[in-house]
Amino acid sequence: MGRIDVSLKRVDDTFHFVGANDQGIEVHLDDASERPDGLGLGMSPMQLLLISLGGCSGVDLASILGKGRQPIESLSIDVSGVKPDGVAPSLYETIHITFRIEGRVDVSRVARAVDLSLGKYCSVAKTLEPTATITASYEVNGTTYSWEQG
């Protein structure tokens, strides 16, 4: 079983933390989006969760399309989540991911890559599935398509 270790250290007397992995790569966390006493010196943990989902699925797409010899010129991802206010825990209820791909790629191959990522491989998506409905769309060279979970 693979083990992942990270550490966090509180930076000041508010909600500013610095998290680091074993390689020393750091990310700043704060809770300014959720609490008035946050300083805005980092992303909130819930924002980082959306970034993790986008990153996980993005790595999958790049890998799957690369192995299929689909040349990607650019790949960008937007992730939007909706969660209730005033409750604890405030879990995401819906999340939408938009993938934008430019290159000489076959649309059906992109559709398959999105389906494999969100439906099978992306551990972050699988972690969120019990509480959030995840939807997606993908734009290939300027044309938008909807993903239907298969």
C-alpha positions as CSV (number, residue, x, y, z in Angstrom):
1,M,0.0,0.0,0.0
2,G,1.4,3.4,-0.9
3,R,2.0,5.9,1.8
4,I,1.7,9.6,1.3
5,D,3.1,12.1,3.9
6,V,2.6,15.8,4.0
7,S,3.1,18.3,6.8
8,L,1.5,21.7,7.7
9,K,2.8,24.5,9.8
10,R,0.8,27.4,11.1
11,V,2.5,30.6,10.0
12,D,0.9,33.2,12.2
13,D,-1.9,33.6,14.8
14,T,-4.7,33.4,12.2
15,F,-5.5,30.7,9.6
16,H,-2.4,30.9,7.5
17,F,-0.7,27.5,7.1
18,V,2.1,26.3,4.8
19,G,1.8,22.7,3.7
20,A,4.7,20.8,2.2
21,N,5.4,17.4,0.7
22,D,8.4,15.2,1.1
23,Q,10.2,17.0,-1.7
24,G,9.8,20.3,0.0
25,I,7.2,21.7,-2.4
26,E,5.0,24.1,-0.5
27,V,1.4,25.4,-0.8
28,H,-0.1,28.2,1.3
29,L,-3.5,27.7,2.9
30,D,-5.7,30.3,4.5
31,D,-9.4,30.5,5.1
32,A,-10.2,34.0,3.9
33,S,-12.9,32.8,1.6
34,E,-14.7,31.2,4.5
35,R,-13.9,33.3,7.5
36,P,-13.6,37.1,7.9
37,D,-10.4,36.7,10.0
38,G,-8.5,34.9,7.3
39,L,-5.8,37.0,5.6
40,G,-6.1,35.8,2.1
41,L,-2.6,34.5,2.1
42,G,-3.4,31.2,0.5
43,M,-6.2,29.0,-0.9
44,S,-8.8,27.5,1.3
45,P,-8.8,23.8,1.8
46,M,-12.0,23.5,-0.2
47,Q,-10.4,25.4,-3.1
48,L,-7.5,23.1,-3.0
49,L,-9.8,20.1,-3.2
50,L,-11.2,21.5,-6.5
51,I,-7.7,22.1,-7.7
52,S,-6.8,18.5,-6.8
53,L,-9.8,17.2,-8.8
54,G,-8.7,19.3,-11.8
55,G,-5.1,18.2,-11.5
56,C,-5.9,14.5,-11.1
57,S,-8.2,14.4,-14.1
58,G,-5.8,16.6,-16.1
59,V,-2.9,14.2,-15.5
60,D,-5.2,11.4,-16.6
61,L,-6.2,13.2,-19.8
62,A,-2.7,14.2,-20.7
63,S,-1.5,10.6,-20.1
64,I,-4.4,8.9,-22.0
65,L,-4.2,11.2,-25.0
66,G,-0.5,11.0,-25.1
67,K,-0.5,7.2,-25.1
68,G,-3.0,7.4,-27.9
69,R,-0.7,9.7,-29.9
70,Q,-3.1,12.6,-29.8
71,P,-0.9,15.7,-29.9
72,I,-2.1,18.3,-27.3
73,E,-1.0,21.9,-28.0
74,S,-2.7,23.2,-24.8
75,L,-4.9,21.9,-22.0
76,S,-6.6,24.1,-19.4
77,I,-9.2,23.1,-16.8
78,D,-11.8,25.1,-14.9
79,V,-13.5,23.5,-11.9
80,S,-16.6,25.0,-10.1
81,G,-18.2,23.6,-7.0
82,V,-21.4,24.4,-5.1
83,K,-21.7,23.7,-1.4
84,P,-24.3,24.9,1.2
85,D,-23.7,27.8,3.5
86,G,-24.1,27.7,7.2
87,V,-23.7,24.0,7.8
88,A,-20.9,21.9,9.1
89,P,-19.5,20.0,7.4
90,S,-20.2,22.0,4.2
91,L,-19.6,19.3,1.5
92,Y,-19.6,19.9,-2.2
93,E,-23.0,18.9,-3.6
94,T,-22.2,19.6,-7.3
95,I,-19.0,20.0,-9.1
96,H,-18.5,20.9,-12.8
97,I,-15.2,20.5,-14.7
98,T,-14.5,22.1,-18.0
99,F,-11.6,20.8,-20.0
100,R,-10.3,23.0,-22.9
101,I,-8.0,21.2,-25.4
102,E,-6.3,22.5,-28.5
103,G,-4.4,20.3,-30.9
104,R,-4.8,17.7,-33.5
105,V,-6.9,15.5,-31.3
106,D,-9.9,13.2,-32.2
107,V,-13.0,14.4,-30.3
108,S,-14.0,10.7,-29.7
109,R,-10.6,10.1,-28.1
110,V,-11.1,13.1,-25.8
111,A,-14.5,11.9,-24.8
112,R,-13.1,8.5,-24.0
113,A,-10.2,10.1,-22.0
114,V,-12.7,12.2,-19.9
115,D,-14.8,9.1,-19.3
116,L,-11.9,7.0,-18.2
117,S,-10.5,9.7,-16.0
118,L,-13.7,10.7,-14.2
119,G,-15.4,7.3,-14.4
120,K,-12.5,5.1,-13.4
121,Y,-9.0,6.4,-12.8
122,C,-9.2,9.8,-10.9
123,S,-8.9,9.0,-7.2
124,V,-10.0,12.5,-6.2
125,A,-13.2,12.1,-8.3
126,K,-13.9,8.7,-6.7
127,T,-13.3,10.2,-3.3
128,L,-15.8,13.0,-3.9
129,E,-18.5,10.9,-5.7
130,P,-20.3,9.8,-2.5
131,T,-21.3,13.4,-1.7
132,A,-21.0,15.3,-4.9
133,T,-22.5,15.0,-8.4
134,I,-19.7,15.5,-10.8
135,T,-20.4,16.8,-14.3
136,A,-18.1,17.8,-17.0
137,S,-17.8,19.4,-20.4
138,Y,-14.9,19.5,-22.8
139,E,-14.0,22.0,-25.5
140,V,-11.9,20.7,-28.4
141,N,-10.5,23.3,-30.7
142,G,-13.4,25.7,-29.8
143,T,-16.3,23.3,-30.0
144,T,-18.0,22.3,-26.7
145,Y,-19.3,18.9,-25.8
146,S,-21.0,17.6,-22.6
147,W,-19.7,14.5,-20.8
148,E,-22.3,12.0,-19.7
149,Q,-21.0,9.6,-17.1
150,G,-21.1,6.1,-18.7
